[in-house]
Amino acid sequence: MSALQTHALVKRYGGLLVTDQVSLDIVPGELHALIGPNGAGKTTLINQLSGELASDGGTVRFGDLDVTALPVHERARRGLLRSFQITSIFEDFTVLENATLSALGAREHAWRFWRPMLHDANARRAADEALSSAGLAQRADVPAGELAYGERRQLELSMALAAQPRFLLLDEPMAGMSAQESAAVIELLQRLKGCYTILLVEHDMDAVFALADRISVLVHGRVMFTGTPAEIRDHPEVRAVYLGDDAL
C-alpha cells in the first residue's frame, strides 16, 4: 500500500492551470523529493496535499483513506503533517512549550482548561522526544524568540515531530540557512529517514541528492519524471530544463 498517493490532481486560478494532472505514489518509509524551477507549482501542490488548498480535480489518498475533502486539522490528526517554509512559532513561549503545544494540538480531546500544558504527561513526553531528535534538548527552556534562525527551523521541525506524524511534508526546511546550518539539517533528516515517510520540497540540490530515495521533477505544473537520484542526474530533459548542462 502507498503511504501517499495522488491521482490527476488539478488546481486552477481562473484560466491559469497551476497543477496539471499530478499523480504521485510515495511508498512507506521513503524520502521523496520534489524539485522544479520557480513557478513550477511545488508550493501549490504541497498546499493541496496538506489541505490548505482545495483541489479542482483529482484525489489524494493517505494510506487507505481518501482525504481529498478533509481540512488541514483532520489530515494532521491522521498523521499527515506539514512543516512550513516560513516558521510559525510562539516567540514568548519556551522551546519546550512550543513543542508541547504542537503535541497537544494534534490530539483530539487533549485540551484541559485551567491545567498547565506541561503537566500533560503524554504531550510532554512527545515534546521531549521531538526536541531530542532535532538536537534542541539543551535549548528546551530558552524562549523561542531568542533562537538563531537555524534553531528556529529546527524548532519548527520539532513541533511537527511532536505531533507524532506518520508522514511529513517539508517545505524548504533549509531556506535561508548558512552552509553550516544546512549541513546540520541534512544530518537531522538523514537520522529521520526510515522513521517517517517524507516529501521534501527543497532548492538545495546537494541536500536533495544526499537525502532522496526518489525525486519527482515538476515543470509547468506537471510531473516530468520520477526516478532515483542517479536517474535524475542522467535524464537529458531534466538536465536541460532544471539542472543545466553543467549541474552536478
Phi, psi and omega in degrees: 000143177287149172284318178213133182220131173245150177227117173052045183287133185228139170221127179242148168237096187064236180271000182268120178268110187267314169242133194233096175058048183280122176237122178232151177221102185254127187269155181302136178083358183277145165256108186251124181260146176240119181235166178163161180293164176304137181084007182286340181108012185297311182294321176301317179297316177299320178297323177293320181292322182281341183099001177295327179237135173282140180275153177267354177185159179090181184225155173235123177245132178245105190065232180264012186249131173280112183252014186307321185263000184279141176286173184306309187294330178287323176293319180298319181290342175269358174107007179260101189245142177245138170255124191280153178295324177256127186296140177233090181232163177266105190292333181276349177271154174288168176304314180296319180295322177300313181294321180293319178299320177296319178297319179293318184294337181276351184248129175294144177061024181275340185284134175230105182297145179071011178242126180304134186295332180288352178275352176281108188297318182293317180293320180296319179296317179297320180293315179300316181295321181294317179295323177295317180297324183270001178077026182246011184303323182285352181250015188302324185265007181273134174302136184300330180294345180266359183285147170292164185303313181298323178292326177297321177292324175296321179295319179301317178293322177300319180296323176293318180293325181296335177283002176054062183285160167263336184216133180246127171260112184251113184259097179050062182295343181255010182299128176079006183272154171287169179300321180292318179294319178298319179298323179293321179290321176300316178298319178297313181294328175297324177290329183278342181302134180089331177280330179225154168273133189227134166250119186248121169259122186203138177272342182284102185293329176299318179294316182300313184286337177282333191253323195286140167280316175220159182227136171249136181254121181255125179224125181053039175082359181241149175281111179286318186196145172233131179191182177289164176306319179296319179293323178295316180302322188266358184280118186297320181291321178296317179298319182291319185276323190233310187281328183087154186297331183259004185285142171051000000 
